[in-house]
Amino acid sequence: MVFVEDWFVESPIPAAYPMQILNVFTVFLLVVMSFAMVVAVPVLYASGEDSGRSNRLILLGSAVWIGLVLLNWGMSVFVA
């Protein structure tokens, strides 16, 4: 039999890579926002209540989505 005295298991998530964790978080936010826009845009266009409010919500969601795309692009520069 072989005994290993100094045996240890390394963490699967290294603490030295916070930018990768932040990049994964921003990608997750982009996916969630994309799903929300896919669901919300047809619902807001189909509702005939207040078209001005619906248009503002769609424009705000689009601006946030574009901001997340640009944020992910910027994050990929630092992670790569």
N, C-alpha and C positions, 0 to 999 in steps of 0.2 A: 504494500500500500504506500501511496505517496501523500504526504501531508503538506499543505501549503499554508504557511503561517501568516504571511503578509498578503493575503488575498482580499481584494475589495472590488466592488462593482461601481463603475462610474455612472454618473447620472446620465440618462438619455437626452436630457436637455442641458447643454453646457451653459454655464452662467456667463461665459465670455462673449456671447453673441446676442446682445440685447437688440441690435438692429434687425436681426432676423425675426425675432419675436414681434417687434413692432411692425415689420413688413407683413407678417402673417396676419396680424390684427387689422391692418389697413385693407388687405385683400378680403378678409372676412367682412369688414364694413362695406366694401364695394359690392360683394355678392349679396348681402342683405339689402342694400339700397337698390340694387338692380331688380331683385325679386319684388321689393315694395313698389317700384315704379311699374313693373310689368302688371301687377295687380291693380294699382291705384289709377293709372292713366285711363284704362277703358272704363273703370267704374265712375271716375269723375266726368268723363265725356258722356257717359250714358245718363247720368243724373241731370235732370233739367232744372234743378232748383236755382242755384246761383252760379251762372257761368263765369262771372268775373272772379269770384272766389276760387272756383275750380281752376281757372286759367292761372291764377297767382300761385296756387299750390303746385300745379304742374311745372311752372317756371322755376319755382323755388326748389322742387325736387330735382329738376334737370340741372340747375346750377350746383346743387350739392353733389350730384352724381359726377358732373364734369370736374368739380374740385377734388373728389376722391380719385378719379382717374389720373389727374395731374399729380396728386399726392403719391399714388402708387408708382407713377413713373419716376418721381423724384426719389422715392425710397429704393427703387431698384438700382439706382446709380450707386447708392451707398452700400447695398448688400452684395451686389455682384462683385 
